[in-house]
Every structure is written in C-alpha cells, then in structure tokens.
C-alpha cells in the first residue's frame, strides 16, 4: 500500500464514519484516492461508501451473498443488534432529518436532550418513576452517540443528528415505519372509540 493510501485508510477504518467537516484534509485524500481505496478494501471483503453531497464516508462489509465463487467469508465488520428503543429513535431521527431537510436551509439538525426525550417518551411503556424513564432514555441517547448517529455539541444538552443516519435508515425503511405507525394509531383510536 502506498503512503498516499495509508492516512485515509487508517482514518476510515478507525473512525467508522468520517465527515468532511471533521477532517477536511483526510476527506480530500479519500475522495482523490477513492478508486485505489476501493480496490484495496475489496481484497478483504469491504467497500468504501462516499457520499460527497452529504460529506461523509465509511467502510462496510461487502454483501456476502453476492459472491459468485461460493466461498463463505467471515464477517470482518461486526454487526450489533440494537434494542427496540434505539432502533425506534434511529427511525424517528431519520424522519426528523427528512423534515428538517424539506423545511430548512440549514443542513444541520440540532436537538436538545429534552427534544429527544419527548420524541421517544410516547413509545415507551409508562413508568411510575419519571426519573428512571429519563435515565433509560439517556442511556439510549448515549448509545446513539456511540453509534455516531448523534454528536454532542459544545452546548451542553444539545445533539447534532449526523447525516449518515440516511444510510442507516433508508427512505423505504422510513416509509415502512410510517405505514406501521399509521396502522398502530388507527388501531389504537378504534380501540379507544370502542371503549367509550
């Protein structure tokens, strides 16, 4: 591997997701060396994904089912099963990002901790202890920060929704969720009417 590839490759493999705004010089190296990086990573069963419009890049495992030679390659990039609340928050955040993109000229979506708590609260089972519920939601928020779906800003208690969430939750998954949510709401309102 040439020296020109070393820095961008290490950053990509180490960062998980690399944003243009976080490391502009490395971003330029990744963009200029995209073909060489892709060729190198493909040898070990990985793909580089670069979204120039959104300004991020990441490495993902190649689709193992698409191999023609029948060889089973072990996963190099581990998958993590997410809890229901964390998955739900990802979908809700993706929806908020889509709304923000449609309504605002600002590419950044910044939410407060209170915004995040209120966003998910209605989907979680009620608790007699409000503090426990908020602590539980804080743990989910921390998980989203660990996954780099949220980034804590310099202002205490505010989080930026990261743009690569679009790659984690695509438009089809968002539509499927919205359909499921509409069905749930219809069923809940029918049940409420029947009870009165």
N, C-alpha and C positions, 0 to 999 in steps of 0.2 A: 504494500500500500504506500502510495506516495505521501510526502509530507503535506501536500495540499489537501489530502483527504483526512488526515489524522485528526485535526482540530474539529472540523464539522462532524465527523463520525462519532468521536468521543462525546461531544455535546449532545448529539441526537440520542445516542444510546443511554447516556446518563440522565438526561433531563426528562425523558418521557415525552414531553411536548415542549418544543422550543418556539418562542414567539419572537417575531421580528423586532418588536419594541423592547424586548428584554436583552437581546444580544444582536444589534444591527450588523456588526462585522461578521459574526458567525453566520447569520442569516444570509448575507451576501455570498459567503463561501458555499453554503448549502445550495443556494439557487444556481450559482455558476458551476458547481460540480454535481448537479443533480443526476446526470446520466451515470457518471462514474460511481457515485454513492449507491445508486440503484443497482448497478451491476455487482458491486462488491457485496451488498446486503443480500442479493438474490442467491448468492452461493450458500449462504447459511439459512435460507428459507425466510428471509424478511423482505419487506417492501418499505420504501420511504414514501410518505404521503406529504405533499407540499401543497398548501392552499395559499397561493400568492395573494388572492383577493382579501382573505381574512388575516393573512400574515402569520401563519403558524406551520410547523412541520412536526411530524412524528414518525416513529417506526412501528410497523405492525407485522404480525405473523402472516405469512402467505396462506392462502386458502389451501389447506392440506388435502381437501377432497378434489382439487383440480389437477393434481399430479397425474400425468399420463403413464408413468412407469410403474405405478402400483406400490411404490416404496412408501412405507409409513415413516414419517419424520416426526420425532418427538417435539413437543412444543418448547420453544425457547422463551417466548414471552408468556408469562403465566397469566391465566385468567382468574379473576376474583369474582366470586358470587356476591352480589350486593344484596343487602337487606331490602325488604319491600319499601320502607320509608325512604331510603337513599335512592332507590330506583325511581320512586314516585317524585322525589324532589328533582332528580335529573330531568324528568319529563316536564314537570311544572316550570323549571328554569328554562328549558328549551322553548316552551310556549311563551314565557315572558320575554325571552330574547327575540323571538319572531315578532311579537307585538311591538317591542321597542324598535326593531329594525323598520317596521312599517310606519311607525308613528314619529320617530325621532331621527334627526340628522346626526346625533351623537352615536358613534359606533360602540361606545362603552355602555354597558348596563350595570349600574351600581345599586345594590340593595342594602338596606340596613339589616341588622340581626332581627329586629322586630318585624320587618317585612318578610323575612324568611320564616320566622316563627308563625306568623299569621297565615302565610301561604300554605303551610303543611298542617297546621293545627286541626282544621276541619276534617282531615283524612285519618287522623289518629284516634284510637279509642279514647274516650274521656277518662280522665283520672281524677281522683278525689284530691290529689296533691298537685296543685298547679306548678310548684317548683320542680317536682320530679318530671313533669311533662316538658318543661322548658329545658331542663338538664338533658333529657333524652334528645330533644331537637338539637341542642348544642352539639351533642355527640354526632348527630347526622351531618351537621354543618361542618364539623371538623373532618369527617370522612370525605366530604366533597372537596375540602381544601386539600387533603392528602391526595385525592384523585386529580387535583389541579383543575377541577371544574369551576371552583371558586378560588379567588385570590383575595386575601385580606388586604385592604388598602391601608394607607398610612393613617387614615382617620379611624379611630377605634370604633369597632362595631359595624363597619361597613365592608362589603364584599363586592368585588367585580366578578360578574359572570363571564367566564372565559369563552372565547369564540369557538374553540374546538368542540364545545358541547354539541355543536351541529353534527359533528362526525360521530359522536357517541349516541345521539338520538336523532335519527334522520326524520325527514318530513313524513314518511309513511308511518313510522312508529308514533309520531306525534298525532297524526290523523286517527290511527287505530285507537290510541288512548282517548282522544276526544270523543270518538264514537262510543267507546265503552263507558266513559263518564256520562255521556248524554243518556245512554240506556240505564245506567245506575240512577241518575237523577229522576228519569221518568218513572222507574220502578218505585223509587222512594216516595215520589209525590203521589203515585197511585195508592201506595200502602197508607200514606198519611190521610188521603181522602176517604179510604175505606174504613179507617179507624174512627172517623168523625161521624 
